[in-house]
Amino acid sequence: MILEYFKIGIKNIRSRKMRSWLTMLGIFIGIAAIVALLSLGQGLRNAIDEQFEMMGRDKIMITPGQNFGFGGVAGQEILTEDDRDLIEKVNGVDITSGFLYKTVEVKYKNEVKTTFVTGIYTSGEETEVMKSMQNWKTAEGRDLSKTDRYKVSVGCEVTKDKGLFKKGVTLKETIELLGKEFRVIGAISCLGNKQDDTQLFIPIDTARDLFDEHDKLDMIFVKIKDGYTPKLVAEKIADKMRKDRDLDKGEENFQVQTSEQLIEVFGSILGIIEAVLVGIAAISLLVGGIGIMNTMYTSVLERTREIGVMKAIGARRRTILTIFLIESGLMGAVGGIIGVVLGFMISYGVELGAKLAGFSYLSVKISPWLVLFGISFAFIVGSAAGLLPAIQATKLEAVDALRYE
């Protein structure tokens, strides 16, 4: 019997093709937006989790200022070598590293470009901590060493033709930074965005002379010892730095964050963004639901005599109610199917655009539950929108319906 109801519903929808398509428009636009946003959001979450897993759970990041990011805002306290020395003495701290960076002009042959130049520590363990925190590795050549002075490792975009320069830089060639020549001794693997992939790495002592910054650090990384809890070590570091700077709790002009805390921060931000965007897309679904309701009311009026005949031959109210609900639900479901397909097409288009722009972190994750959710939710919206018109149809008296012109 249910199968017959579905056949009747499909027949009625096909008999009013143009009206049905226009009615479903709001549904599949809303579902497409929701599916695209959720699939991209989930893909971004997975990419972030993957990056932090590569970083490791035993890392702590110290930044200046009360804002999350690279470096503090104007007028805020900076991080220094003294801070790094202080942190190294905290119980549970194994290795410390960090960097100093600046945006400078880089000259290669006859081209001049502006990019980030980062000064890093060049001892083996310090370099490894830096590499794990930044998730990069040397793809060609070698790492910077303690004996290097005017040597540089370059991001993958620097080595590509039409990357940072028209012609890619190769190993053993020289580039000029602030009037000093540096020999290229290594190329870094691609990190996934142009800002990182066009940066240059030089020894931190060289960077201090070049930037005229003899004590400053823009960020400090910490690897903790085995058996210690990152959160507890982070609290010890924060307490030590507060005492050194004569600050009370809550007055910090620095931030100490574990990798797990960073994951939570990113997760919270993504959650808020997703909720807002899905809420906006839900408005389209509401409009689509109203469209289905309007169409079903019109359908009840058009089929008043048909309803009268059905009642005259013994059709129950439940039967008429089911027919109209299934019909409205089918419109929602068809809109949902189109919306799911369109949503994934949009999300893949955004992913492709992001990759062409140099951001390889963004990726689409298709999950069966998202497909099922999109179609089921659209069916429910359609059925709910058809509920009032269906109830109206069941209340018609057979005699009055048969006399309706």
Secondary structure, DSSP 8 states (H G I E B T S, - for coil): -HHHHHHHHHHHHHHTHHHHHHHHHHHHHHHHHHHHHHHHHHHHHHHHHHHHHHH-TTEEEEEESSSSSSS--TTS--EEHHHHHHHHTSTTEEEEEEEEEEEEEEEETTEEEEEEEEEE--SHHHHHHHHHHHT--EEEE----TT-SSEEEE-HHHHSTTSSSSS---TT-EEEETTEEEEEEEEE---SSHHHHT-EEEEHHHHHHHHT-SSEESEEEEEE-TT--HHHHHHHHHHHHHHHHT--TT--SEEEEEHHHHHHHHHHHHHHHHHHHHHHHHHHHHHHHHHHHHHHHHHHHHTHHHHHHHHHTT--HHHHHHHHHHHHHHHHHHHHHHHHHHHHHHHHHHHHHHHHTT-TT------HHHHHHHHHHHHHHHHHHTHHHHHHHHH--HHHHHH--
